[in-house]
Amino acid sequence: MLIVKLSNPKQNLTHTHPGGPLEIGRGPQRDVPRLVVEDRYTSRDQLRIEPLSDGRLLIENLGSIASIANMGALATGEKREVSPPIRVTFGYTTIEVRWEKEAQLPGDLPADDGSALHTINTPIRPRAVVEEETHQPLDLGQAPTPAMLTMWFERLLAVQRAAAGSDEFYEETARAIVDLIGLDSGMVLLRSGEQWRQVACHPPHLPEARRFSRRILAEVVKQGRTFYQAFEGDAWGGSLVDVEAVVASPIFDAHDQVVGVVYGRRDLRTGQRGRGIQPLEAQLVQVLAAAVSSGLVRKQSEEEAARTRVQFEQFFSPELARALRRNPSLLEGQEREVTVMFGDLRGFSGISEIIGARQTYRLLSDIMDRFTHRIMEEDGVVIDYYGDGFAAMWNAPAEQPDHVMRACRAAWKILAELPPLNAQWEPQLGKPVRIGVGINTGVAQVGNAGSSRRLKYGPRGHTVNLASRIEGATKLLGVPCLVSEYAVAQLPAEVPRRLICRARVTGIAEPVALYELAVPQPDSTWWELKERYEKAWEAFEKGEFAECLRGCAELASGAGKEDVPTRLLAQRASAQLAAPDPHFEPVYSLDTKGG
């Protein structure tokens, strides 16, 4: 059978599944057995787990993006066969899945080996197993026996085992004051400004057990220490009528501020009259308060870690997200070299008129989801989405010596997504989906320009602006992917690229050489096109316009018949032959604003 352990800030449970498919999500129980998740960042239908005959599991992601430990992201709709044990994360929730075998373990002893077995006190079990259990209070006037110490630590662990901040967590604490320490009543109070709120009381049926002294609480808050005292007369007011002694110990938050109190009392009307509060009893109450403090701090830390994980995994690959969780200072603003990619869908403005707003939303979601996965596969950072475009970055926050090559591989993968996308959507659109990608490398100021709750991490400066303009130039030059000379300088020689032109783009005075990034293994026709085109461009740069025009004409009748850069180069060479410009420079002026 399968053992599924589910944990998030609201749940911590273990489920035994006998067999067959199992679904996990926020939605209600349906035909298939389901674990219902109390996590609003989880989809109504999130995961489906189905055991296979060979012992593996078929994991299907039905909802938002999930991540399998050591295996990376699991896209929406993706299925994967895995070998348990596995750990899957989605939203604020983590599940661990393993097989439980009933076979005898190698270390088990035979039943009749004649060994003498000894035992000790019955362990304290969760409230789900034992509805009511009481223990003889410790006689704290003498040294505790080993059995007493064991019972004390088990009760303390029972408090820690409950989900921090839950009703059970506080109730276990109040109950331990009575059952373990032997006081007549126990309370947990939480503080908000000058107000106190009682979150647990034991025994719950005694009205007097709910009374407490605000004067004592004020002293605990003021000094941050445990106080215990016996009282005579009514000097402390009506709240201590019939009370022989009280003890109050502070609960601290992560910043060492008093946010609550564990409070116990011994009454005059019980059989323990005259005993007061002993020092060891006060010490045990303080230990219980420390357990509550550590539980609340742990809860706060886990919630912050969950928020951080959600923030990081929206933008970063699983590997980068783990690095950032280990060292969040990587997000601090810094100047460094980065490779930036911009991508934009071509002719998308009229698509909503063709397929409607709802289908347009689905199409954009499908496209951006595919492209984002391809970027993250190369450990890129998704900077932003804007309308029908996106931006990504490499070499920040973590160093990536091959950042230019990673960006190029991501570009290849993105362009490779177009055929399957068009197979699905072109019948509805009546035309293919096309994209332009621009890549540039340079120094930028990189950091979080958002807030602590909403991350907006990315680069700023000239390098980013130029990358955006280069993407716009793909539309004018008729190639799907352009790479700047600064990025090409760091590419291995074997990466296929063609020099297209030197261009001056909108808002940037310095001209830049632009290269077409070809597919990883282009055919012989492309290599012929590259060789002849670059010779024609060289003639253009030298002012040999007739030679350039002849080269373009030869290309137009063969390898460059449909090539837009060849046609544009021929037009410019012809213009110079017809009307020579005495101030000629071999630089295109491209209006790429908004491209």
KOLTOR-493948 format. One line per field, with one value per residue (C-alpha): residue number from 1; residue in one letter; chain; x, y, z. Coordinates in nm, 2 decimals. Layout:
N
dodren = (NUM|...)
sese = (A|...)
drenba = (A|...)
X = (X|...)
Y = (Y|...)
Z = (Z|...)
END
This chain:
595
dodren = (1|2|3|4|5|6|7|8|9|10|11|12|13|14|15|16|17|18|19|20|21|22|23|24|25|26|27|28|29|30|31|32|33|34|35|36|37|38|39|40|41|42|43|44|45|46|47|48|49|50|51|52|53|54|55|56|57|58|59|60|61|62|63|64|65|66|67|68|69|70|71|72|73|74|75|76|77|78|79|80|81|82|83|84|85|86|87|88|89|90|91|92|93|94|95|96|97|98|99|100|101|102|103|104|105|106|107|108|109|110|111|112|113|114|115|116|117|118|119|120|121|122|123|124|125|126|127|128|129|130|131|132|133|134|135|136|137|138|139|140|141|142|143|144|145|146|147|148|149|150|151|152|153|154|155|156|157|158|159|160|161|162|163|164|165|166|167|168|169|170|171|172|173|174|175|176|177|178|179|180|181|182|183|184|185|186|187|188|189|190|191|192|193|194|195|196|197|198|199|200|201|202|203|204|205|206|207|208|209|210|211|212|213|214|215|216|217|218|219|220|221|222|223|224|225|226|227|228|229|230|231|232|233|234|235|236|237|238|239|240|241|242|243|244|245|246|247|248|249|250|251|252|253|254|255|256|257|258|259|260|261|262|263|264|265|266|267|268|269|270|271|272|273|274|275|276|277|278|279|280|281|282|283|284|285|286|287|288|289|290|291|292|293|294|295|296|297|298|299|300|301|302|303|304|305|306|307|308|309|310|311|312|313|314|315|316|317|318|319|320|321|322|323|324|325|326|327|328|329|330|331|332|333|334|335|336|337|338|339|340|341|342|343|344|345|346|347|348|349|350|351|352|353|354|355|356|357|358|359|360|361|362|363|364|365|366|367|368|369|370|371|372|373|374|375|376|377|378|379|380|381|382|383|384|385|386|387|388|389|390|391|392|393|394|395|396|397|398|399|400|401|402|403|404|405|406|407|408|409|410|411|412|413|414|415|416|417|418|419|420|421|422|423|424|425|426|427|428|429|430|431|432|433|434|435|436|437|438|439|440|441|442|443|444|445|446|447|448|449|450|451|452|453|454|455|456|457|458|459|460|461|462|463|464|465|466|467|468|469|470|471|472|473|474|475|476|477|478|479|480|481|482|483|484|485|486|487|488|489|490|491|492|493|494|495|496|497|498|499|500|501|502|503|504|505|506|507|508|509|510|511|512|513|514|515|516|517|518|519|520|521|522|523|524|525|526|527|528|529|530|531|532|533|534|535|536|537|538|539|540|541|542|543|544|545|546|547|548|549|550|551|552|553|554|555|556|557|558|559|560|561|562|563|564|565|566|567|568|569|570|571|572|573|574|575|576|577|578|579|580|581|582|583|584|585|586|587|588|589|590|591|592|593|594|595)
sese = (M|L|I|V|K|L|S|N|P|K|Q|N|L|T|H|T|H|P|G|G|P|L|E|I|G|R|G|P|Q|R|D|V|P|R|L|V|V|E|D|R|Y|T|S|R|D|Q|L|R|I|E|P|L|S|D|G|R|L|L|I|E|N|L|G|S|I|A|S|I|A|N|M|G|A|L|A|T|G|E|K|R|E|V|S|P|P|I|R|V|T|F|G|Y|T|T|I|E|V|R|W|E|K|E|A|Q|L|P|G|D|L|P|A|D|D|G|S|A|L|H|T|I|N|T|P|I|R|P|R|A|V|V|E|E|E|T|H|Q|P|L|D|L|G|Q|A|P|T|P|A|M|L|T|M|W|F|E|R|L|L|A|V|Q|R|A|A|A|G|S|D|E|F|Y|E|E|T|A|R|A|I|V|D|L|I|G|L|D|S|G|M|V|L|L|R|S|G|E|Q|W|R|Q|V|A|C|H|P|P|H|L|P|E|A|R|R|F|S|R|R|I|L|A|E|V|V|K|Q|G|R|T|F|Y|Q|A|F|E|G|D|A|W|G|G|S|L|V|D|V|E|A|V|V|A|S|P|I|F|D|A|H|D|Q|V|V|G|V|V|Y|G|R|R|D|L|R|T|G|Q|R|G|R|G|I|Q|P|L|E|A|Q|L|V|Q|V|L|A|A|A|V|S|S|G|L|V|R|K|Q|S|E|E|E|A|A|R|T|R|V|Q|F|E|Q|F|F|S|P|E|L|A|R|A|L|R|R|N|P|S|L|L|E|G|Q|E|R|E|V|T|V|M|F|G|D|L|R|G|F|S|G|I|S|E|I|I|G|A|R|Q|T|Y|R|L|L|S|D|I|M|D|R|F|T|H|R|I|M|E|E|D|G|V|V|I|D|Y|Y|G|D|G|F|A|A|M|W|N|A|P|A|E|Q|P|D|H|V|M|R|A|C|R|A|A|W|K|I|L|A|E|L|P|P|L|N|A|Q|W|E|P|Q|L|G|K|P|V|R|I|G|V|G|I|N|T|G|V|A|Q|V|G|N|A|G|S|S|R|R|L|K|Y|G|P|R|G|H|T|V|N|L|A|S|R|I|E|G|A|T|K|L|L|G|V|P|C|L|V|S|E|Y|A|V|A|Q|L|P|A|E|V|P|R|R|L|I|C|R|A|R|V|T|G|I|A|E|P|V|A|L|Y|E|L|A|V|P|Q|P|D|S|T|W|W|E|L|K|E|R|Y|E|K|A|W|E|A|F|E|K|G|E|F|A|E|C|L|R|G|C|A|E|L|A|S|G|A|G|K|E|D|V|P|T|R|L|L|A|Q|R|A|S|A|Q|L|A|A|P|D|P|H|F|E|P|V|Y|S|L|D|T|K|G|G)
drenba = (A|A|A|A|A|A|A|A|A|A|A|A|A|A|A|A|A|A|A|A|A|A|A|A|A|A|A|A|A|A|A|A|A|A|A|A|A|A|A|A|A|A|A|A|A|A|A|A|A|A|A|A|A|A|A|A|A|A|A|A|A|A|A|A|A|A|A|A|A|A|A|A|A|A|A|A|A|A|A|A|A|A|A|A|A|A|A|A|A|A|A|A|A|A|A|A|A|A|A|A|A|A|A|A|A|A|A|A|A|A|A|A|A|A|A|A|A|A|A|A|A|A|A|A|A|A|A|A|A|A|A|A|A|A|A|A|A|A|A|A|A|A|A|A|A|A|A|A|A|A|A|A|A|A|A|A|A|A|A|A|A|A|A|A|A|A|A|A|A|A|A|A|A|A|A|A|A|A|A|A|A|A|A|A|A|A|A|A|A|A|A|A|A|A|A|A|A|A|A|A|A|A|A|A|A|A|A|A|A|A|A|A|A|A|A|A|A|A|A|A|A|A|A|A|A|A|A|A|A|A|A|A|A|A|A|A|A|A|A|A|A|A|A|A|A|A|A|A|A|A|A|A|A|A|A|A|A|A|A|A|A|A|A|A|A|A|A|A|A|A|A|A|A|A|A|A|A|A|A|A|A|A|A|A|A|A|A|A|A|A|A|A|A|A|A|A|A|A|A|A|A|A|A|A|A|A|A|A|A|A|A|A|A|A|A|A|A|A|A|A|A|A|A|A|A|A|A|A|A|A|A|A|A|A|A|A|A|A|A|A|A|A|A|A|A|A|A|A|A|A|A|A|A|A|A|A|A|A|A|A|A|A|A|A|A|A|A|A|A|A|A|A|A|A|A|A|A|A|A|A|A|A|A|A|A|A|A|A|A|A|A|A|A|A|A|A|A|A|A|A|A|A|A|A|A|A|A|A|A|A|A|A|A|A|A|A|A|A|A|A|A|A|A|A|A|A|A|A|A|A|A|A|A|A|A|A|A|A|A|A|A|A|A|A|A|A|A|A|A|A|A|A|A|A|A|A|A|A|A|A|A|A|A|A|A|A|A|A|A|A|A|A|A|A|A|A|A|A|A|A|A|A|A|A|A|A|A|A|A|A|A|A|A|A|A|A|A|A|A|A|A|A|A|A|A|A|A|A|A|A|A|A|A|A|A|A|A|A|A|A|A|A|A|A|A|A|A|A|A|A|A|A|A|A|A|A|A|A|A|A|A|A|A|A|A|A|A|A|A|A|A|A|A|A|A|A|A|A|A|A|A|A|A|A|A|A|A|A|A|A|A|A|A|A|A|A|A|A|A|A|A|A|A|A|A|A|A|A|A|A|A|A|A|A|A)
X = (0.00|0.10|0.19|0.12|0.25|0.10|0.22|0.16|0.10|-0.25|-0.21|0.03|-0.12|-0.03|-0.27|-0.26|-0.39|-0.47|-0.44|-0.57|-0.56|-0.55|-0.62|-0.50|-0.64|-0.86|-1.18|-1.42|-1.42|-1.53|-1.53|-1.16|-1.03|-0.89|-0.68|-0.83|-0.56|-0.62|-0.39|-0.54|-0.23|-0.32|-0.55|-0.89|-0.76|-0.38|-0.23|-0.33|-0.11|-0.16|0.04|0.19|0.23|0.62|0.61|0.65|0.40|0.24|0.22|0.00|-0.02|-0.38|-0.33|-0.08|0.30|0.44|0.80|0.94|1.24|1.57|1.36|1.25|0.92|0.61|0.42|0.04|-0.10|0.24|0.27|0.58|0.66|0.87|1.01|0.91|0.99|0.93|0.86|0.63|0.58|0.29|0.17|0.26|0.22|0.46|0.37|0.60|0.49|0.64|0.55|0.49|0.58|0.45|0.74|0.95|1.25|1.60|1.66|1.34|1.39|1.21|0.91|1.05|1.42|1.38|1.48|1.34|1.15|1.13|0.90|0.84|0.55|0.30|0.40|0.18|-0.02|-0.19|-0.54|-0.68|-0.58|-0.65|-0.95|-0.88|-0.57|-0.46|-0.12|-0.03|0.14|0.50|0.59|0.82|0.93|1.17|1.40|1.20|1.24|1.34|0.97|0.86|1.12|1.01|0.65|0.75|0.95|0.68|0.42|0.65|0.69|0.31|0.29|0.56|0.39|0.07|0.06|0.20|-0.07|-0.36|-0.62|-0.47|-0.12|-0.25|-0.49|-0.20|0.00|-0.28|-0.35|0.01|0.01|-0.26|-0.17|0.20|0.29|-0.01|-0.15|-0.53|-0.57|-0.37|-0.42|-0.25|-0.31|-0.20|-0.13|-0.24|-0.12|-0.27|-0.54|-0.52|-0.70|-0.74|-0.68|-0.68|-0.79|-0.79|-1.01|-1.24|-1.56|-1.45|-1.54|-1.29|-1.01|-1.05|-0.96|-0.62|-0.43|-0.36|-0.11|0.10|0.08|0.20|0.50|0.58|0.56|0.77|1.06|1.02|1.07|0.87|0.70|0.54|0.40|0.18|-0.09|-0.25|-0.56|-0.70|-0.41|-0.40|-0.77|-1.07|-0.91|-0.71|-0.99|-0.96|-0.62|-0.33|-0.05|0.00|0.28|0.32|0.59|0.64|0.59|0.83|0.82|1.11|1.21|1.22|0.90|0.65|0.34|0.17|0.19|0.15|-0.04|-0.11|-0.27|-0.32|-0.64|-0.73|-1.03|-0.84|-0.65|-0.31|-0.38|-0.06|0.17|0.20|0.42|0.75|1.06|1.08|0.71|0.78|1.08|0.85|0.60|0.88|0.99|0.63|0.63|0.96|0.80|0.52|0.76|0.97|0.66|0.53|0.87|0.89|0.55|0.64|0.96|0.78|0.52|0.79|0.98|0.66|0.60|0.96|0.94|0.63|0.79|1.12|0.96|0.74|1.05|1.34|1.43|1.42|1.80|1.81|1.52|1.71|2.02|1.82|1.65|1.99|2.13|1.86|2.13|2.18|1.87|2.04|2.12|2.45|2.62|2.71|2.73|2.41|2.26|1.91|1.64|1.33|1.06|0.74|0.46|0.41|0.08|-0.10|-0.31|-0.59|-0.61|-0.87|-1.10|-1.07|-1.10|-1.25|-1.11|-1.15|-0.96|-0.70|-0.63|-0.60|-0.36|-0.14|-0.13|-0.03|0.24|0.39|0.38|0.57|0.83|0.88|0.96|1.21|1.38|1.39|1.53|1.84|1.83|1.71|1.52|1.19|1.20|0.85|0.56|0.41|0.11|0.21|0.58|0.83|1.18|1.44|1.79|2.10|2.41|2.21|2.15|2.38|2.69|2.67|3.00|2.81|2.52|2.53|2.51|2.23|2.03|2.09|1.98|1.67|1.60|1.64|1.39|1.14|1.15|1.11|0.78|0.62|0.54|0.34|0.18|0.07|-0.05|-0.29|-0.39|-0.34|-0.68|-0.85|-0.63|-0.62|-0.25|0.07|0.20|0.54|0.79|1.08|1.37|1.65|1.95|2.21|2.50|2.64|2.67|2.34|2.22|2.04|1.82|1.47|1.27|0.95|0.88|0.94|0.60|0.59|0.92|1.01|1.37|1.55|1.81|1.80|2.00|2.14|2.20|1.83|1.71|1.94|1.81|1.45|1.54|1.72|1.40|1.22|1.47|1.38|1.05|1.23|1.50|1.28|1.47|1.32|1.63|1.89|2.20|2.42|2.79|2.85|2.68|2.83|3.18|3.12|2.97|3.17|3.29|3.07|2.74|2.59|2.53|2.52|2.62|2.31|2.42|2.54|2.25|2.16|1.83|1.59|1.72|2.07|2.33|2.61|2.56|2.57|2.64|2.35|2.37|2.11|2.11|2.05|1.90|2.16|2.24|2.14|2.14|2.39|2.15|2.18|2.56|2.57|2.34|2.57|2.88|2.74|2.55|2.84|3.05|2.79|2.77|3.15|3.13|2.86|3.08|3.36|3.13|3.15|2.78|2.78|2.96|2.72|2.42|2.56|2.60|2.25|2.11|2.29|2.14|1.79|1.80|1.90|1.97|1.84|1.52|1.30|1.56|1.45|1.80|1.92|1.63|1.70|2.07|2.00|1.77|2.03|2.30|2.07|1.99|2.36|2.42|2.13|2.21|2.55|2.56|2.88|2.84|2.77|2.82|2.74|2.49|2.12|1.89|1.61|1.31|1.25|1.07|0.79|0.92)
Y = (0.00|0.36|0.59|0.96|1.23|1.57|1.89|2.26|2.55|2.42|2.04|1.77|1.43|1.08|0.89|0.51|0.43|0.07|0.10|0.24|0.61|0.88|1.25|1.55|1.90|2.16|2.03|1.79|1.41|1.27|0.92|0.88|0.87|1.21|1.40|1.74|2.01|2.32|2.55|2.83|2.83|2.47|2.40|2.24|1.94|1.94|1.59|1.24|0.95|0.60|0.29|0.10|-0.28|-0.25|-0.06|0.28|0.56|0.76|1.13|1.36|1.74|1.84|2.20|2.47|2.41|2.15|2.04|1.69|1.68|1.62|1.60|1.96|2.12|1.92|2.13|2.15|1.84|1.67|1.30|1.14|0.78|0.79|0.54|0.60|0.74|1.08|1.43|1.67|2.04|2.27|2.59|2.59|2.21|1.92|1.55|1.25|0.92|0.58|0.21|0.03|-0.34|-0.58|-0.83|-0.91|-0.68|-0.84|-0.73|-0.89|-1.16|-1.49|-1.51|-1.81|-1.72|-1.73|-1.37|-1.19|-0.88|-0.59|-0.28|0.05|0.29|0.31|0.59|0.90|0.88|1.14|1.25|1.08|0.75|0.81|1.04|1.10|1.01|1.14|1.10|1.12|1.46|1.47|1.48|1.77|1.78|1.50|1.41|1.29|0.92|0.81|0.72|1.07|1.23|1.02|1.12|1.48|1.48|1.28|1.54|1.82|1.64|1.60|1.98|2.01|1.75|1.95|2.20|2.53|2.80|2.55|2.50|2.16|2.31|2.55|2.30|2.05|2.32|2.41|2.04|1.97|2.23|2.02|1.66|1.69|1.96|1.91|2.26|2.30|2.49|2.61|2.87|3.00|3.37|3.57|3.94|4.21|4.55|4.59|4.33|3.96|3.68|3.34|3.07|2.76|2.66|2.34|2.21|2.39|2.33|2.53|2.90|3.00|2.84|3.13|3.41|3.56|3.86|4.14|4.28|3.97|3.96|4.32|4.23|3.93|4.16|4.43|4.21|3.91|3.66|3.39|3.49|3.27|3.37|3.26|3.51|3.59|3.81|4.02|4.25|4.14|4.20|3.98|3.79|3.60|3.52|3.16|3.13|3.01|3.07|3.14|3.11|3.29|3.25|3.45|3.33|3.51|3.57|3.56|3.91|3.82|4.02|3.89|3.78|3.56|3.39|3.03|3.07|2.82|2.84|2.64|2.69|2.71|2.47|2.17|1.90|2.06|2.36|2.48|2.36|2.69|2.69|2.51|2.64|2.32|2.36|2.71|2.58|2.33|2.59|2.80|2.50|2.46|2.83|2.79|2.50|2.73|3.00|2.77|2.63|2.98|3.09|2.77|2.83|3.19|3.07|2.80|3.04|3.28|3.00|2.90|3.25|3.28|2.94|3.05|3.38|3.22|2.94|3.18|3.33|3.09|2.73|2.48|2.49|2.87|2.88|2.64|2.86|3.17|3.01|2.92|3.27|3.54|3.81|3.71|3.92|4.24|4.50|4.45|4.54|4.24|4.11|3.94|3.80|3.93|3.78|3.95|3.77|3.89|3.73|3.86|3.99|3.91|4.22|4.10|3.74|3.82|3.94|3.60|3.36|3.58|3.70|3.36|3.16|3.43|3.41|3.03|3.07|3.32|3.10|2.80|2.99|3.16|2.84|2.65|2.93|2.97|2.60|2.62|2.92|2.75|2.43|2.65|2.80|3.13|3.39|3.51|3.89|3.98|3.91|4.21|4.17|3.92|3.92|3.81|3.89|3.66|3.68|3.46|3.50|3.65|3.60|3.30|3.30|3.10|3.11|2.98|3.23|3.33|2.96|2.89|3.18|3.05|2.70|2.85|3.04|2.72|2.54|2.82|2.83|2.45|2.49|2.67|2.36|2.18|2.51|2.58|2.22|2.29|2.65|2.74|2.58|2.82|3.12|3.08|3.17|3.04|3.18|3.35|3.50|3.73|3.68|3.93|3.84|4.09|4.06|4.34|4.50|4.58|4.68|4.37|4.34|4.33|4.64|4.50|4.45|4.19|4.03|4.07|3.99|4.18|4.08|4.18|4.40|4.77|4.98|5.01|4.63|4.57|4.85|4.72|4.36|4.49|4.69|4.39|4.19|4.46|4.44|4.08|4.21|4.46|4.22|3.91|3.66|3.49|3.54|3.81|3.81|4.12|4.12|4.14|3.81|3.65|3.73|3.48|3.20|2.89|2.90|2.61|2.78|2.87|3.25|3.49|3.85|4.04|4.41|4.68|4.88|5.19|5.12|5.37|5.56|5.41|5.61|5.35|5.10|4.73|4.43|4.19|3.82|3.57|3.27|2.97|2.63|2.41|2.20|2.40|2.23|2.30|2.57|2.78|2.75|2.86|3.15|3.26|3.25|3.44|3.69|3.78|3.84|4.07|4.26|4.29|4.46|4.69|4.80|4.88|5.08|4.83|4.85|4.69|4.39|4.37|4.39|4.11|3.89|3.96|3.88|3.54|3.47|3.57|3.32|3.04|3.00|3.35|3.35|3.41|3.58|3.92|4.04|3.97|4.18|4.46|4.47|4.47|4.77|4.97|4.89|4.99|5.32|5.40|5.32|5.54|5.84|5.81|5.95|6.14|6.07|5.70|5.47|5.10|5.11|5.05|5.29|5.08|5.22|4.94|5.13|4.92|4.61)
Z = (0.00|-0.05|0.24|0.15|0.40|0.34|0.51|0.48|0.73|0.81|0.77|0.88|0.81|0.69|0.46|0.39|0.04|-0.04|-0.42|-0.74|-0.84|-0.58|-0.65|-0.45|-0.46|-0.29|-0.46|-0.29|-0.30|-0.64|-0.80|-0.73|-0.37|-0.29|-0.03|0.02|0.06|0.28|0.07|-0.14|-0.36|-0.47|-0.76|-0.70|-0.90|-0.85|-0.88|-0.97|-0.85|-1.00|-0.90|-1.19|-1.21|-1.20|-0.87|-1.01|-0.99|-1.27|-1.16|-1.35|-1.29|-1.32|-1.20|-1.14|-1.18|-0.94|-0.87|-0.81|-0.58|-0.78|-1.11|-1.16|-1.26|-1.36|-1.61|-1.62|-1.80|-1.79|-1.68|-1.55|-1.43|-1.12|-0.86|-0.50|-0.26|-0.41|-0.28|-0.48|-0.40|-0.51|-0.36|0.01|0.02|0.01|-0.02|0.03|-0.12|-0.05|-0.06|0.27|0.26|0.52|0.48|0.79|0.81|0.81|1.17|1.31|1.57|1.55|1.78|1.97|2.02|2.40|2.46|2.76|2.66|2.90|2.88|3.04|3.08|2.79|2.55|2.53|2.21|2.00|2.10|1.79|1.94|2.31|2.36|2.74|2.94|3.27|3.45|3.81|3.86|3.94|4.31|4.26|4.62|4.54|4.26|3.95|3.87|3.51|3.44|3.55|3.33|3.04|3.09|3.11|2.79|2.61|2.71|2.59|2.26|2.24|2.25|1.98|1.76|1.74|1.45|1.59|1.62|1.61|1.88|1.96|2.01|2.27|2.43|2.47|2.65|2.89|2.96|3.04|3.31|3.49|3.39|3.40|3.65|3.87|3.90|3.93|3.60|3.30|3.03|2.72|2.66|2.35|2.35|2.10|2.22|2.57|2.51|2.61|2.44|2.60|2.34|2.56|2.91|3.11|3.26|3.02|3.23|3.53|3.51|3.77|3.57|3.32|3.56|3.55|3.70|3.45|3.70|3.68|3.31|3.29|3.49|3.27|2.96|3.12|3.23|2.99|3.28|3.46|3.78|4.05|4.38|4.67|4.78|5.11|5.16|4.87|4.80|4.44|4.37|4.28|4.01|4.27|4.51|4.62|4.45|4.66|4.40|4.03|3.78|3.45|3.18|2.87|2.51|2.27|1.89|1.65|1.76|2.13|2.19|2.45|2.25|2.50|2.84|2.97|3.30|3.58|3.92|4.23|4.42|4.79|4.76|4.64|4.82|4.73|4.96|5.13|4.86|4.67|4.36|4.38|4.19|3.98|3.89|3.77|3.57|3.40|3.31|3.16|2.95|2.82|2.74|2.55|2.36|2.25|2.16|1.94|1.78|1.69|1.56|1.36|1.21|1.12|0.96|0.77|0.64|0.54|0.37|0.19|0.07|-0.04|-0.22|-0.41|-0.50|-0.62|-0.81|-1.01|-1.17|-1.11|-1.20|-0.91|-0.89|-0.87|-0.62|-0.39|-0.41|-0.33|-0.03|0.10|0.03|-0.02|-0.03|-0.39|-0.46|-0.34|-0.61|-0.78|-1.11|-1.32|-1.67|-1.78|-2.10|-2.16|-2.39|-2.52|-2.71|-2.88|-3.07|-3.42|-3.55|-3.23|-3.20|-3.42|-3.28|-3.01|-3.29|-3.46|-3.16|-2.88|-2.55|-2.37|-2.63|-2.66|-2.29|-2.32|-2.62|-2.44|-2.13|-2.34|-2.52|-2.22|-2.02|-2.28|-2.33|-1.95|-1.91|-2.19|-2.02|-1.68|-1.83|-1.91|-1.56|-1.68|-1.48|-1.61|-1.57|-1.67|-1.90|-2.09|-2.32|-2.58|-2.49|-2.22|-2.10|-1.94|-1.80|-1.73|-1.51|-1.22|-0.94|-0.96|-1.17|-1.50|-1.70|-2.01|-1.98|-2.35|-2.46|-2.22|-2.36|-2.72|-2.62|-2.47|-2.79|-2.99|-2.76|-2.78|-3.16|-3.16|-2.97|-3.27|-3.48|-3.21|-3.11|-3.47|-3.51|-3.22|-3.29|-3.65|-3.76|-3.52|-3.60|-3.98|-3.96|-3.79|-3.46|-3.51|-3.27|-3.27|-3.01|-2.94|-2.72|-2.58|-2.33|-2.12|-1.78|-1.60|-1.25|-1.12|-0.81|-0.67|-0.78|-0.61|-0.24|0.02|-0.05|-0.43|-0.60|-0.92|-0.98|-1.29|-1.47|-1.55|-1.79|-2.15|-2.19|-2.13|-2.36|-2.64|-2.60|-2.64|-2.95|-3.10|-3.06|-3.24|-3.53|-3.60|-3.74|-3.97|-4.08|-4.12|-3.91|-3.60|-3.37|-3.36|-3.13|-3.06|-3.14|-2.76|-2.70|-3.01|-2.88|-2.60|-2.82|-2.92|-3.28|-3.38|-3.30|-3.64|-3.69|-3.98|-3.97|-4.10|-4.06|-3.84|-3.72|-3.51|-3.32|-3.17|-2.87|-2.88|-3.07|-3.09|-3.38|-3.31|-3.53|-3.54|-3.61|-3.71|-3.47|-3.70|-3.59|-3.42|-3.73|-4.04|-4.38|-4.67|-4.82|-4.51|-4.51|-4.87|-4.78|-4.50|-4.70|-5.00|-4.80|-4.57|-4.89|-5.03|-4.69|-4.69|-5.04|-4.91|-4.62|-4.86|-5.08|-5.36|-5.43|-5.78|-5.64|-5.35|-5.59|-5.80|-5.49|-5.38|-5.73|-5.73|-5.39|-5.49|-5.77|-5.53|-5.16|-5.08|-5.28|-4.98|-4.76|-4.63|-4.53|-4.89|-5.03|-4.79|-4.87|-5.24|-5.20|-5.01|-5.26|-5.55|-5.37|-5.34|-5.70|-5.81|-5.58|-5.40|-5.05|-4.99|-4.61|-4.66|-4.36|-4.37|-4.09|-4.11|-3.92|-3.77|-3.60|-3.34|-3.08|-2.93|-3.12)
END
